[in-house]
């Protein structure tokens, strides 16, 4: 009987792990240009479906900052009432709730020059397949912190691991936590 419970727990674990991978994605904002005045950020965001559980990775030089603001701050390029500010050059922002999120460079001239990004976040898995259509992503670190690594997608949409650049991969941290939980359940049965 214990073998049946263990097999069932393993099956459920695999189903949950596959579902998690299909839902969460990590986006390197601006692709290879990163969070920079040279990036066409509105075009970069065009057509992407951002979902709860996804992560935005902002990589930028010491001449820029990342400020999350409200709609008014976005419209006026003002970081005066920023919800969050960072200048570490590599900031990971998890998307944890539905709705619009607004990001600007704290240098108003850069913001006025187009260095700002609005994303709409939908429920988990609400995008086309739940994964980003294009490349770029670095793994999320802590809730807001440096990215740990990067992944890539070829033209067929197959994820691969790369050690640099600006590419996408699917997240696995949640699947690891879920696997640990299910293993504990299986051992108790």
JOSULCOR-V678539 format. One record per residue. N is the residue number from 0. PHI is phi in degrees with one decimal (none if undefined). OMEGA is omega as a letter, one per 30 degrees, with the letter a starting at -180 (* if undefined). BURIAL is I if it has 16 or more other ideal C-beta (glycine too) atoms within 10 Angstrom, else O. Layout:
BEGIN
n->N phi->PHI omega->OMEGA burial->BURIAL
n->N phi->PHI omega->OMEGA burial->BURIAL
END
This chain:
BEGIN
n->0 phi->none omega->a burial->O
n->1 phi->-62.7 omega->l burial->O
n->2 phi->-67.3 omega->l burial->O
n->3 phi->-65.0 omega->l burial->O
n->4 phi->-63.4 omega->l burial->O
n->5 phi->-65.2 omega->l burial->O
n->6 phi->-64.8 omega->l burial->O
n->7 phi->-63.7 omega->l burial->O
n->8 phi->-62.6 omega->l burial->I
n->9 phi->-65.0 omega->l burial->O
n->10 phi->-60.2 omega->l burial->O
n->11 phi->-62.9 omega->l burial->O
n->12 phi->-58.3 omega->a burial->I
n->13 phi->-64.2 omega->l burial->O
n->14 phi->-61.8 omega->l burial->O
n->15 phi->-66.5 omega->l burial->I
n->16 phi->-64.0 omega->l burial->I
n->17 phi->-64.2 omega->l burial->O
n->18 phi->-62.3 omega->l burial->I
n->19 phi->-62.6 omega->a burial->I
n->20 phi->-63.9 omega->a burial->I
n->21 phi->-76.7 omega->a burial->O
n->22 phi->-101.5 omega->a burial->I
n->23 phi->-97.0 omega->l burial->I
n->24 phi->-140.6 omega->l burial->I
n->25 phi->-116.7 omega->a burial->I
n->26 phi->-112.6 omega->l burial->I
n->27 phi->-87.0 omega->a burial->I
n->28 phi->-61.3 omega->l burial->I
n->29 phi->83.2 omega->a burial->I
n->30 phi->52.2 omega->a burial->I
n->31 phi->-69.6 omega->l burial->O
n->32 phi->-73.0 omega->a burial->I
n->33 phi->73.6 omega->l burial->I
n->34 phi->-81.6 omega->a burial->I
n->35 phi->-150.4 omega->l burial->I
n->36 phi->-61.8 omega->a burial->I
n->37 phi->-78.5 omega->a burial->O
n->38 phi->-77.6 omega->l burial->I
n->39 phi->-90.7 omega->a burial->O
n->40 phi->-63.8 omega->l burial->I
n->41 phi->-61.7 omega->l burial->O
n->42 phi->-67.4 omega->l burial->O
n->43 phi->-59.9 omega->a burial->I
n->44 phi->-78.7 omega->a burial->I
n->45 phi->-56.1 omega->l burial->O
n->46 phi->82.1 omega->l burial->O
n->47 phi->-84.8 omega->l burial->I
n->48 phi->-110.0 omega->l burial->I
n->49 phi->-93.1 omega->a burial->I
n->50 phi->-126.6 omega->l burial->I
n->51 phi->-56.5 omega->a burial->I
n->52 phi->102.1 omega->l burial->I
n->53 phi->-72.5 omega->a burial->I
n->54 phi->-133.5 omega->l burial->I
n->55 phi->-101.6 omega->l burial->I
n->56 phi->-114.3 omega->a burial->I
n->57 phi->-105.2 omega->l burial->I
n->58 phi->-117.8 omega->a burial->I
n->59 phi->-154.1 omega->a burial->I
n->60 phi->-86.1 omega->a burial->O
n->61 phi->-67.3 omega->a burial->O
n->62 phi->-86.0 omega->a burial->O
n->63 phi->-124.9 omega->l burial->I
n->64 phi->-132.3 omega->l burial->I
n->65 phi->-121.3 omega->l burial->I
n->66 phi->-127.4 omega->l burial->I
n->67 phi->-93.9 omega->a burial->I
n->68 phi->-129.9 omega->l burial->I
n->69 phi->-87.7 omega->a burial->O
n->70 phi->-60.8 omega->l burial->O
n->71 phi->-66.5 omega->l burial->O
n->72 phi->-62.9 omega->l burial->I
n->73 phi->-65.1 omega->a burial->I
n->74 phi->-62.2 omega->a burial->O
n->75 phi->-96.7 omega->a burial->O
n->76 phi->52.2 omega->a burial->I
n->77 phi->-120.5 omega->l burial->I
n->78 phi->-99.8 omega->a burial->I
n->79 phi->-57.9 omega->a burial->O
n->80 phi->-115.0 omega->a burial->O
n->81 phi->-60.0 omega->l burial->I
n->82 phi->-76.3 omega->a burial->O
n->83 phi->-150.8 omega->l burial->O
n->84 phi->-136.0 omega->l burial->O
n->85 phi->-148.2 omega->l burial->I
n->86 phi->-139.7 omega->a burial->O
n->87 phi->-80.9 omega->l burial->O
n->88 phi->88.4 omega->a burial->I
n->89 phi->-154.3 omega->a burial->I
n->90 phi->-116.9 omega->l burial->I
n->91 phi->-104.2 omega->a burial->I
n->92 phi->-122.2 omega->l burial->I
n->93 phi->-76.6 omega->l burial->I
n->94 phi->-95.7 omega->a burial->I
n->95 phi->-111.5 omega->a burial->O
n->96 phi->-148.7 omega->l burial->O
n->97 phi->-64.9 omega->l burial->O
n->98 phi->120.5 omega->a burial->O
n->99 phi->-88.5 omega->l burial->O
n->100 phi->-123.4 omega->a burial->I
n->101 phi->-126.5 omega->a burial->I
n->102 phi->-130.3 omega->l burial->I
n->103 phi->-138.2 omega->l burial->I
n->104 phi->-83.2 omega->a burial->I
n->105 phi->-66.1 omega->l burial->I
n->106 phi->-77.4 omega->a burial->I
n->107 phi->-57.5 omega->l burial->O
n->108 phi->-64.8 omega->l burial->O
n->109 phi->-67.4 omega->l burial->I
n->110 phi->-60.6 omega->l burial->I
n->111 phi->-62.6 omega->l burial->O
n->112 phi->-81.4 omega->l burial->O
n->113 phi->114.1 omega->a burial->O
n->114 phi->-85.5 omega->l burial->I
n->115 phi->-153.1 omega->a burial->I
n->116 phi->-144.1 omega->l burial->I
n->117 phi->-115.3 omega->l burial->O
n->118 phi->-126.9 omega->l burial->I
n->119 phi->-103.4 omega->a burial->O
n->120 phi->-104.8 omega->l burial->I
n->121 phi->-106.0 omega->l burial->O
n->122 phi->-64.9 omega->a burial->O
n->123 phi->-54.8 omega->l burial->I
n->124 phi->74.4 omega->a burial->I
n->125 phi->-82.2 omega->l burial->O
n->126 phi->-81.0 omega->l burial->I
n->127 phi->-68.0 omega->a burial->O
n->128 phi->76.3 omega->l burial->O
n->129 phi->78.8 omega->a burial->I
n->130 phi->-115.9 omega->a burial->I
n->131 phi->-67.4 omega->a burial->I
n->132 phi->-76.3 omega->a burial->O
n->133 phi->-112.5 omega->a burial->I
n->134 phi->-72.5 omega->l burial->I
n->135 phi->48.6 omega->l burial->I
n->136 phi->-159.1 omega->l burial->I
n->137 phi->-113.0 omega->l burial->I
n->138 phi->-65.5 omega->l burial->I
n->139 phi->-75.1 omega->l burial->I
n->140 phi->-95.1 omega->l burial->I
n->141 phi->-69.7 omega->a burial->O
n->142 phi->-49.4 omega->l burial->O
n->143 phi->-134.1 omega->a burial->O
n->144 phi->-172.2 omega->a burial->O
n->145 phi->-65.8 omega->l burial->I
n->146 phi->-80.4 omega->a burial->I
n->147 phi->-91.9 omega->a burial->O
n->148 phi->-161.5 omega->l burial->I
n->149 phi->-134.8 omega->l burial->I
n->150 phi->-129.3 omega->a burial->I
n->151 phi->-140.5 omega->l burial->I
n->152 phi->-128.7 omega->l burial->I
n->153 phi->-80.7 omega->a burial->O
n->154 phi->-63.8 omega->l burial->O
n->155 phi->-84.2 omega->l burial->O
n->156 phi->83.6 omega->a burial->O
n->157 phi->-90.2 omega->a burial->O
n->158 phi->-70.3 omega->l burial->I
n->159 phi->-138.2 omega->a burial->O
n->160 phi->-91.6 omega->l burial->O
n->161 phi->-130.9 omega->a burial->O
n->162 phi->-98.5 omega->l burial->O
n->163 phi->-159.9 omega->l burial->O
n->164 phi->89.8 omega->a burial->O
n->165 phi->-130.8 omega->a burial->I
n->166 phi->-142.5 omega->a burial->I
n->167 phi->-102.0 omega->l burial->I
n->168 phi->-149.6 omega->l burial->I
n->169 phi->-88.2 omega->a burial->I
n->170 phi->-76.2 omega->l burial->I
n->171 phi->-130.1 omega->a burial->O
n->172 phi->-61.2 omega->l burial->O
n->173 phi->-64.7 omega->l burial->I
n->174 phi->-65.0 omega->l burial->I
n->175 phi->-64.4 omega->l burial->O
n->176 phi->-61.9 omega->l burial->O
n->177 phi->-64.0 omega->l burial->I
n->178 phi->-61.7 omega->l burial->I
n->179 phi->-61.0 omega->l burial->O
n->180 phi->-61.2 omega->a burial->O
n->181 phi->-66.3 omega->l burial->I
n->182 phi->-63.5 omega->l burial->O
n->183 phi->-62.0 omega->l burial->O
n->184 phi->-62.4 omega->a burial->O
n->185 phi->-62.9 omega->a burial->I
n->186 phi->-68.8 omega->l burial->O
n->187 phi->-76.3 omega->a burial->O
n->188 phi->-78.6 omega->* burial->O
END
